[in-house]
Amino acid sequence: MSGAAGGGSSSLGAAAGASCSSAGPPYTAASGGGAGVAGRLPARVLELIFSYLELADLTRCALVCWHWNTILADENSEVWRSLAARTLSEEALRSDILCNLPSYKGKLKSLQHALSSHDCSRNVYVKKNGFTLHRNPIAQSTDGARGKIGFSEGRHAWEIWWEGPLGTVAVIGIATKRASMQCQGYVALLGSDDQSWGWNLVDNNLLHNGEVNGNFPQCNNAPKYQIGERIRVILDMDDKTLAFERGFEFLGVAFRGLPKACLFPAVSAVYGNTEVTMVYLGKPLDG
């Protein structure tokens, strides 16, 4: 079983649409040092200054020196709380959408990684809460969306759940930037080519390169997906695997041998007015 820990800003949304995450650089100053006069400012003064900055700026500030990094290490500090209040919607903060993210920084990072309103079918849109995808009632169309940020290294987890009927096809998984996010008819869009990998929650089968890669989970009489049930997706770009959890039960590895490419969280849906929510959790914690 694996939990997850994680910690964007609306100003980063458009820029993040085509980006792929990578490891950041280490501190630019010695671990016990500071960056000149700024490195010696009292913590309370720095917190006040930091509270006016956006997520991208704070991420860079944390790399300046040990002193600044220590101040920003508290992910529920007033710095992160004030940024969350400015950036996240009231619905996202007050509802249970982000209930599995205990820190303000984690909630902000989840928005940075949410489904993109710029990298999706024209028949869907992201609601004002920033995390939920709504599919318009368009006949004979399958419509999908990618996350704002893809991954080429490291381990990552996110949750996805349907908040409306699944219809005949409802697929969750991953896709490269080249995978199509719209097609005619009602089909399993994710997994229809060699650029995407998906789990069809309706039929409990795995899809890639236009072929069914077996049933999932691999057990007798696997239960069908229930509306509102959170599925945890675990992408390991070091081992090149994609796995799933349901109700904190590890269902197993679904795909192995993933390519060394930038892979994005993705969903595809066919039912009119259905809604799908995705919340990025961060690095999985095995236990």
One Martini backbone bead per residue (centre of mass of N, CA, C, O) as a GRO file, in nm:
protein
  287
    1MET     BB    1   0.100   0.033   0.017
    2SER     BB    2   0.025   0.383  -0.070
    3GLY     BB    3   0.093   0.690  -0.008
    4ALA     BB    4   0.099   1.061   0.006
    5ALA     BB    5   0.307   1.348  -0.065
    6GLY     BB    6   0.238   1.706  -0.098
    7GLY     BB    7   0.253   2.055  -0.239
    8GLY     BB    8  -0.050   2.633  -0.797
    9SER     BB    9  -0.068   2.865  -0.974
   10SER     BB   10  -0.256   3.040  -1.200
   11SER     BB   11   0.000   3.169  -1.347
   12LEU     BB   12   0.105   2.864  -1.436
   13GLY     BB   13  -0.095   2.710  -1.618
   14ALA     BB   14  -0.012   2.766  -1.914
   15ALA     BB   15   0.294   2.694  -1.884
   16ALA     BB   16   0.233   2.388  -1.781
   17GLY     BB   17   0.103   2.240  -2.032
   18ALA     BB   18   0.421   2.152  -2.156
   19SER     BB   19   0.550   2.029  -1.908
   20CYS     BB   20   0.838   1.875  -1.740
   21SER     BB   21   0.959   1.732  -1.483
   22SER     BB   22   1.237   1.812  -1.255
   23ALA     BB   23   1.512   1.832  -1.092
   24GLY     BB   24   1.644   2.035  -0.873
   25PRO     BB   25   1.864   2.229  -0.740
   26PRO     BB   26   2.070   2.300  -0.516
   27TYR     BB   27   2.201   2.483  -0.310
   28THR     BB   28   2.393   2.791  -0.350
   29ALA     BB   29   2.462   2.753  -0.051
   30ALA     BB   30   2.577   2.691   0.228
   31SER     BB   31   2.423   2.531   0.490
   32GLY     BB   32   2.522   2.779   0.701
   33GLY     BB   33   2.440   3.003   0.515
   34GLY     BB   34   2.398   3.311   0.330
   35ALA     BB   35   2.255   3.591   0.133
   36GLY     BB   36   2.374   3.801   0.289
   37VAL     BB   37   2.160   4.016   0.423
   38ALA     BB   38   1.907   3.842   0.357
   39GLY     BB   39   2.017   3.592   0.527
   40ARG     BB   40   1.986   3.781   0.812
   41LEU     BB   41   1.704   3.803   0.832
   42PRO     BB   42   1.439   3.779   0.996
   43ALA     BB   43   1.192   3.555   0.982
   44ARG     BB   44   0.947   3.752   0.996
   45VAL     BB   45   1.034   3.925   0.755
   46LEU     BB   46   1.048   3.702   0.542
   47GLU     BB   47   0.755   3.606   0.568
   48LEU     BB   48   0.633   3.872   0.469
   49ILE     BB   49   0.763   3.870   0.193
   50PHE     BB   50   0.675   3.581   0.098
   51SER     BB   51   0.355   3.640   0.111
   52TYR     BB   52   0.382   3.794  -0.192
   53LEU     BB   53   0.443   3.535  -0.335
   54GLU     BB   54   0.481   3.291  -0.558
   55LEU     BB   55   0.546   2.967  -0.615
   56ALA     BB   56   0.792   3.000  -0.803
   57ASP     BB   57   0.943   3.194  -0.613
   58LEU     BB   58   0.955   3.009  -0.361
   59THR     BB   59   1.114   2.782  -0.492
   60ARG     BB   60   1.366   2.961  -0.537
   61CYS     BB   61   1.411   3.058  -0.245
   62ALA     BB   62   1.472   2.766  -0.126
   63LEU     BB   63   1.769   2.775  -0.293
   64VAL     BB   64   1.951   2.999  -0.172
   65CYS     BB   65   1.936   2.899   0.142
   66TRP     BB   66   1.911   2.766   0.449
   67HIS     BB   67   1.737   2.986   0.582
   68TRP     BB   68   1.510   2.997   0.371
   69ASN     BB   69   1.440   2.696   0.369
   70THR     BB   70   1.351   2.678   0.666
   71ILE     BB   71   1.112   2.876   0.648
   72LEU     BB   72   0.970   2.701   0.401
   73ALA     BB   73   0.931   2.409   0.536
   74ASP     BB   74   0.661   2.506   0.644
   75GLU     BB   75   0.358   2.403   0.486
   76ASN     BB   76   0.167   2.577   0.723
   77SER     BB   77   0.237   2.851   0.696
   78GLU     BB   78   0.160   3.176   0.632
   79VAL     BB   79   0.277   3.173   0.351
   80TRP     BB   80   0.103   2.932   0.239
   81ARG     BB   81  -0.177   3.026   0.330
   82SER     BB   82  -0.191   3.294   0.169
   83LEU     BB   83  -0.151   3.166  -0.109
   84ALA     BB   84  -0.397   2.977  -0.100
   85ALA     BB   85  -0.611   3.205  -0.065
   86ARG     BB   86  -0.535   3.342  -0.349
   87THR     BB   87  -0.550   3.073  -0.544
   88LEU     BB   88  -0.768   2.911  -0.426
   89SER     BB   89  -1.065   2.802  -0.413
   90GLU     BB   90  -1.321   2.784  -0.198
   91GLU     BB   91  -1.407   2.498  -0.270
   92ALA     BB   92  -1.129   2.361  -0.237
   93LEU     BB   93  -1.094   2.447   0.072
   94ARG     BB   94  -1.394   2.338   0.186
   95SER     BB   95  -1.382   2.080   0.066
   96ASP     BB   96  -1.285   1.727  -0.012
   97ILE     BB   97  -1.082   1.737  -0.249
   98LEU     BB   98  -0.811   1.799  -0.038
   99CYS     BB   99  -0.812   1.585   0.211
  100ASN     BB  100  -0.517   1.432   0.129
  101LEU     BB  101  -0.394   1.731   0.194
  102PRO     BB  102  -0.238   1.875   0.476
  103SER     BB  103  -0.105   2.104   0.304
  104TYR     BB  104  -0.074   2.403   0.143
  105LYS     BB  105   0.148   2.324  -0.052
  106GLY     BB  106   0.011   2.069  -0.159
  107LYS     BB  107  -0.236   2.215  -0.280
  108LEU     BB  108  -0.077   2.394  -0.479
  109LYS     BB  109   0.062   2.166  -0.640
  110SER     BB  110  -0.202   2.036  -0.737
  111LEU     BB  111  -0.286   2.272  -0.918
  112GLN     BB  112  -0.032   2.264  -1.099
  113HIS     BB  113  -0.126   1.941  -1.180
  114ALA     BB  114  -0.378   1.971  -1.310
  115LEU     BB  115  -0.607   1.980  -1.524
  116SER     BB  116  -0.621   2.104  -1.844
  117SER     BB  117  -0.772   2.381  -2.026
  118HIS     BB  118  -0.544   2.357  -2.287
  119ASP     BB  119  -0.531   2.011  -2.280
  120CYS     BB  120  -0.812   1.947  -2.455
  121SER     BB  121  -1.108   1.908  -2.536
  122ARG     BB  122  -1.367   2.110  -2.662
  123ASN     BB  123  -1.591   1.934  -2.475
  124VAL     BB  124  -1.430   2.053  -2.231
  125TYR     BB  125  -1.398   2.162  -1.878
  126VAL     BB  126  -1.275   2.351  -1.615
  127LYS     BB  127  -1.362   2.425  -1.323
  128LYS     BB  128  -1.339   2.669  -1.075
  129ASN     BB  129  -1.184   2.470  -0.872
  130GLY     BB  130  -0.940   2.333  -1.076
  131PHE     BB  131  -1.015   1.987  -1.079
  132THR     BB  132  -1.279   1.970  -1.261
  133LEU     BB  133  -1.423   1.782  -1.518
  134HIS     BB  134  -1.640   1.876  -1.791
  135ARG     BB  135  -1.880   1.719  -1.996
  136ASN     BB  136  -2.036   1.772  -2.268
  137PRO     BB  137  -2.336   1.697  -2.456
  138ILE     BB  138  -2.183   1.510  -2.696
  139ALA     BB  139  -2.226   1.341  -2.971
  140GLN     BB  140  -2.010   1.119  -3.085
  141SER     BB  141  -1.783   1.153  -2.839
  142THR     BB  142  -1.443   1.156  -2.727
  143ASP     BB  143  -1.305   1.292  -2.415
  144GLY     BB  144  -1.006   1.468  -2.305
  145ALA     BB  145  -0.725   1.500  -2.060
  146ARG     BB  146  -0.448   1.666  -1.936
  147GLY     BB  147  -0.206   1.743  -1.753
  148LYS     BB  148   0.007   2.009  -1.699
  149ILE     BB  149   0.216   1.784  -1.592
  150GLY     BB  150   0.488   1.594  -1.659
  151PHE     BB  151   0.690   1.277  -1.655
  152SER     BB  152   1.053   1.151  -1.652
  153GLU     BB  153   1.075   1.126  -1.330
  154GLY     BB  154   1.012   0.945  -1.075
  155ARG     BB  155   0.751   0.953  -0.822
  156HIS     BB  156   0.382   0.936  -0.864
  157ALA     BB  157   0.065   1.069  -0.732
  158TRP     BB  158  -0.295   1.022  -0.796
  159GLU     BB  159  -0.635   1.124  -0.801
  160ILE     BB  160  -0.947   0.964  -0.921
  161TRP     BB  161  -1.294   1.077  -0.989
  162TRP     BB  162  -1.626   1.011  -1.038
  163GLU     BB  163  -1.937   1.243  -1.058
  164GLY     BB  164  -2.064   1.040  -1.270
  165PRO     BB  165  -2.141   0.876  -1.521
  166LEU     BB  166  -1.961   0.657  -1.737
  167GLY     BB  167  -2.083   0.476  -1.933
  168THR     BB  168  -1.919   0.281  -2.177
  169VAL     BB  169  -1.659   0.479  -2.121
  170ALA     BB  170  -1.378   0.487  -1.870
  171VAL     BB  171  -1.057   0.646  -1.863
  172ILE     BB  172  -0.742   0.585  -1.702
  173GLY     BB  173  -0.403   0.750  -1.709
  174ILE     BB  174  -0.165   0.789  -1.975
  175ALA     BB  175   0.024   1.043  -2.174
  176THR     BB  176   0.140   1.189  -2.426
  177LYS     BB  177   0.156   1.471  -2.626
  178ARG     BB  178   0.054   1.299  -2.892
  179ALA     BB  179  -0.206   1.234  -2.781
  180SER     BB  180  -0.529   1.220  -2.822
  181MET     BB  181  -0.836   1.418  -2.694
  182GLN     BB  182  -1.009   1.332  -2.962
  183CYS     BB  183  -1.304   1.151  -3.092
  184GLN     BB  184  -1.501   0.957  -3.265
  185GLY     BB  185  -1.719   0.834  -3.075
  186TYR     BB  186  -1.731   0.545  -2.846
  187VAL     BB  187  -1.420   0.520  -2.689
  188ALA     BB  188  -1.095   0.417  -2.599
  189LEU     BB  189  -0.874   0.657  -2.604
  190LEU     BB  190  -0.710   0.542  -2.395
  191GLY     BB  191  -0.510   0.306  -2.573
  192SER     BB  192  -0.545   0.354  -2.900
  193ASP     BB  193  -0.230   0.388  -2.878
  194ASP     BB  194   0.130   0.432  -2.835
  195GLN     BB  195   0.064   0.712  -2.638
  196SER     BB  196  -0.119   0.523  -2.443
  197TRP     BB  197  -0.257   0.437  -2.106
  198GLY     BB  198  -0.535   0.223  -1.986
  199TRP     BB  199  -0.828   0.212  -1.763
  200ASN     BB  200  -1.132   0.053  -1.788
  201LEU     BB  201  -1.391   0.087  -1.558
  202VAL     BB  202  -1.620  -0.077  -1.698
  203ASP     BB  203  -1.442  -0.354  -1.798
  204ASN     BB  204  -1.167  -0.411  -1.664
  205ASN     BB  205  -0.937  -0.298  -1.874
  206LEU     BB  206  -0.644  -0.292  -2.067
  207LEU     BB  207  -0.483  -0.022  -2.267
  208HIS     BB  208  -0.282  -0.057  -2.577
  209ASN     BB  209  -0.239  -0.002  -2.903
  210GLY     BB  210  -0.552  -0.100  -2.949
  211GLU     BB  211  -0.534  -0.305  -2.703
  212VAL     BB  212  -0.602  -0.570  -2.497
  213ASN     BB  213  -0.415  -0.637  -2.174
  214GLY     BB  214  -0.635  -0.731  -1.997
  215ASN     BB  215  -0.732  -0.767  -1.684
  216PHE     BB  216  -0.855  -0.524  -1.424
  217PRO     BB  217  -0.803  -0.680  -1.190
  218GLN     BB  218  -0.631  -0.992  -1.113
  219CYS     BB  219  -0.939  -1.122  -1.050
  220ASN     BB  220  -1.210  -1.260  -0.931
  221ASN     BB  221  -1.471  -1.064  -0.945
  222ALA     BB  222  -1.424  -0.775  -0.995
  223PRO     BB  223  -1.512  -0.484  -0.897
  224LYS     BB  224  -1.691  -0.224  -0.970
  225TYR     BB  225  -1.714   0.091  -1.022
  226GLN     BB  226  -1.781   0.365  -0.803
  227ILE     BB  227  -1.923   0.646  -0.758
  228GLY     BB  228  -1.665   0.839  -0.588
  229GLU     BB  229  -1.428   0.661  -0.619
  230ARG     BB  230  -1.096   0.646  -0.532
  231ILE     BB  231  -0.820   0.654  -0.751
  232ARG     BB  232  -0.487   0.546  -0.741
  233VAL     BB  233  -0.205   0.673  -0.908
  234ILE     BB  234   0.116   0.506  -0.999
  235LEU     BB  235   0.417   0.659  -1.106
  236ASP     BB  236   0.723   0.494  -1.225
  237MET     BB  237   1.007   0.625  -1.388
  238ASP     BB  238   1.230   0.426  -1.287
  239ASP     BB  239   1.059   0.143  -1.346
  240LYS     BB  240   0.832   0.178  -1.563
  241THR     BB  241   0.540   0.213  -1.402
  242LEU     BB  242   0.182   0.127  -1.357
  243ALA     BB  243  -0.045   0.188  -1.089
  244PHE     BB  244  -0.312   0.079  -0.852
  245GLU     BB  245  -0.568   0.208  -0.629
  246ARG     BB  246  -0.833   0.101  -0.385
  247GLY     BB  247  -0.898   0.191  -0.083
  248PHE     BB  248  -0.584   0.124  -0.011
  249GLU     BB  249  -0.568  -0.096  -0.236
  250PHE     BB  250  -0.348  -0.285  -0.396
  251LEU     BB  251  -0.381  -0.390  -0.743
  252GLY     BB  252  -0.126  -0.332  -0.910
  253VAL     BB  253   0.047  -0.374  -1.196
  254ALA     BB  254  -0.037  -0.271  -1.525
  255PHE     BB  255   0.242  -0.140  -1.632
  256ARG     BB  256   0.529  -0.204  -1.830
  257GLY     BB  257   0.780  -0.055  -2.005
  258LEU     BB  258   0.800   0.234  -2.016
  259PRO     BB  259   0.892   0.506  -2.160
  260LYS     BB  260   1.139   0.753  -2.224
  261ALA     BB  261   0.918   0.994  -2.126
  262CYS     BB  262   0.664   1.229  -2.123
  263LEU     BB  263   0.413   1.179  -1.874
  264PHE     BB  264   0.059   1.213  -1.846
  265PRO     BB  265  -0.207   1.268  -1.701
  266ALA     BB  266  -0.528   1.094  -1.783
  267VAL     BB  267  -0.853   1.129  -1.952
  268SER     BB  268  -1.170   0.961  -2.058
  269ALA     BB  269  -1.498   1.051  -2.200
  270VAL     BB  270  -1.876   1.012  -2.288
  271TYR     BB  271  -2.059   1.138  -2.082
  272GLY     BB  272  -2.298   1.360  -2.031
  273ASN     BB  273  -2.216   1.571  -1.762
  274THR     BB  274  -1.976   1.458  -1.661
  275GLU     BB  275  -1.734   1.413  -1.383
  276VAL     BB  276  -1.376   1.479  -1.323
  277THR     BB  277  -1.131   1.423  -1.066
  278MET     BB  278  -0.796   1.565  -1.000
  279VAL     BB  279  -0.527   1.479  -0.757
  280TYR     BB  280  -0.226   1.569  -0.662
  281LEU     BB  281   0.013   1.414  -0.418
  282GLY     BB  282   0.293   1.299  -0.511
  283LYS     BB  283   0.496   1.111  -0.338
  284PRO     BB  284   0.510   0.802  -0.261
  285LEU     BB  285   0.434   0.610   0.048
  286ASP     BB  286   0.548   0.337   0.171
  287GLY     BB  287   0.332   0.096   0.399
   0.00000   0.00000   0.00000
